[in-house]
Amino acid sequence: MPVSAVPDTLTLTRPDDWHLHVRDGAALASVLPYTARQFGRAIVMPNLRPPVKTTGQALAYRERILAARPEAGQPGADFEPLMTLYLTDLTPPEEIRRAKEAGIVALKLYPAGATTNSDAGVTDIRKTYTTLEAMQREGLLLLVHGEVTDPAIDVFDREAVFIDQVMQPLRRDFPELKVVFEHITTRDAAQYVASAGAHTAATVTAHHLLYNRNAIFQGGLRPHYYCLPVLKREVHRQALLEAIASGSDRFFLGTDSAPHAAVMKEASVCGAGCFTAPSALELYAEAFESIGALDKLDAFAGHHGPAFYGLPRNTGTVTLKREPWTLPESMPFADEASIKPLRGGETLAWRQCNVV
C-alpha cells in the first residue's frame, strides 16, 4: 500500500476501547489509569472469577471501577465503564430487562474453555436462544469470542470454524440482534464481517495488526505475545490491515488488553493475553502508519464504535506526537507483583501528549 506524508502530530476524537479487561481489586487499581488517560469509555469484560452474571454483580463491579479512576482533575477522572454480563447456558431471559433498565449494554459469549476464566461459558449456543430473543427485543448487544473449543479442531482454524458453526446460524436466527465479533484474527473473519449485514461488526486489536505468529517464537518462546485467539499467519495479518485501511465502519478499536502478573505470563503454563493498555493508541498509530492510513485512525478509534453501539461520540480530543520514547519494561501490579506490557523496554515512535 502507498505510504502518504506522515504528520508530526495526530489529534483524534477522544476514542473508546470496545474490548477491555481490567480485572478486580488491587489489579484493577494498578491497570485502570492506563486506559482512563486515553479512552473516554470502555466495554469491560465480565470474565472475573466468579464471573459477572447478574445485573447486581455488574453494578457492584462498576462502582469498584469508578472508585479506581484517577482523582478529580487528573486525566481520566471522567472515564466511563460500559458494563457487560457473562452469558451462560442458564442466563434467564428476565435478566435482560433488568440489565437494560440498569444501563448494561451487552452480554459476552465465551464458548466454554475458550480463554481466561471461560469455564462457565456457553456449551451450546442453542441453549441461550430464549435469552438471545430477549436481547434482540431489548436492544442489548451480543459480544462473541469467536472460536470453537472442540479439541479436534486445530487452534489456528477455530475462528474460521466458528463462523460456519455459530455465526452463520446465529445471524440467520437473530437478524436484528447486534453482534460484535471481537478481536478478529483471520482473513475469514475480516471478509465475513465486511460482507455481513449492518448488525454485524468487529473489533481489531493492535497486536493482531502488528504481529503474526512468528512473534511468539523469535529468539525463543515469547509468552508476552501469547494471546487467545492466537496470532495467525502473515496472510491473515495483511487481511486485517486491509480491513482497517478500507475505512469501513464495521471495524473499530478494541484492545483486548489483558493484564497478567509477569510471574503468570512467564510460568511453564502461561496466561493468555497481551497487556497493551499503557501504549494502546501509540501501537495503533504504528499499525495505521505502516500502511499509509493514518487518516483512517480517527474514525476507527472514535467514530465507528459509538455509531454501532448507538452512543454519542466523545467530545474531547487526544493528541499523539511523533516523539520516540521507551516504554517501561516492567510496571507495578497488584500486591507487590509486576506486569510487563507488550513491547516493554522498546522504543515507540508515537507518544500521547495531550487530552482535552
C-alpha positions, 0 to 999 in steps of 0.5 A: 500500500502507498505510504502518504506524508506522515504528520508530526502530530495526530489529534483524534476524537477522544476514542473508546476501547470496545474490548477491555479487561481490567480485572478486580481489586488491587489489579484493577487499581494498578491497570485502570489509569492506563486506559482512563488517560486515553479512552473516554469509555470502555466495554469491560469484560465480565470474565472475573472469577466468579464471573459477572452474571447478574445485573447486581454483580455488574453494578457492584463491579462498576462502582469498584471501577469508578472508585479506581479512576484517577482523582478529580482533575487528573486525566481520566477522572471522567472515564466511563465503564460500559458494563457487560454480563457473562452469558451462560447456558442458564442466563434467564431471559428476565435478566435482560430487562433488568440489565437494560433498565440498569444501563448494561449494554451487552452480554459476552459469549465465551464458548466454554474453555475458550480463554481466561476464566471461560469455564462457565461459558456457553456449551451450546449456543442453542441453549441461550436462544430464549435469552438471545430473543430477549436481547434482540427485543431489548436492544442489548448487544451480543459480544462473541469470542469467536472460536470453537473449543472442540479439541479436534479442531486445530487452534489456528482454524477455530475462528474460521470454524466458528463462523460456519458453526455459530455465526452463520446460524446465529445471524440467520436466527437473530437478524436484528440482534447486534453482534460484535465479533471481537478481536478478529484474527483471520482473513475469514473473519475480516471478509465475513464481517465486511460482507455481513449485514449492518448488525454485524461488526468487529473489533481489531486489536493492535497486536493482531495488526502488528504481529503474526505468529512468528512473534511468539517464537523469535529468539525463543518462546515469547509468552508476552505475545501469547494471546487467545485467539492466537496470532495467525499467519502473515496472510491473515495479518495483511487481511486485517490491515486491509480491513482497517485501511478500507475505512469501513465502519464495521471495524473499530478499536478494541484492545483486548488488553489483558493484564497478567502478573509477569510471574503468570505470563512467564510460568511453564503454563502461561496466561493468555493475553497481551497487556497493551493498555499503557501504549494502546493508541501509540501501537495503533498509530504504528499499525495505521502508519505502516500502511499509509492510513493514518487518516483512517485512525480517527474514525476507527478509534472514535467514530465507528464504535459509538455509531454501532453501539448507538452512543454519542461520540466523545467530545474531547480530543487526544493528541499523539506526537511523533516523539520516540520514547521507551516504554517501561519494561516492567510496571507495578501490579497488584500486591507487590507483583509486576506486569510487563506490557507488550513491547516493554523496554522498546522504543515507540515512535508515537507518544500521547501528549495531550487530552482535552 
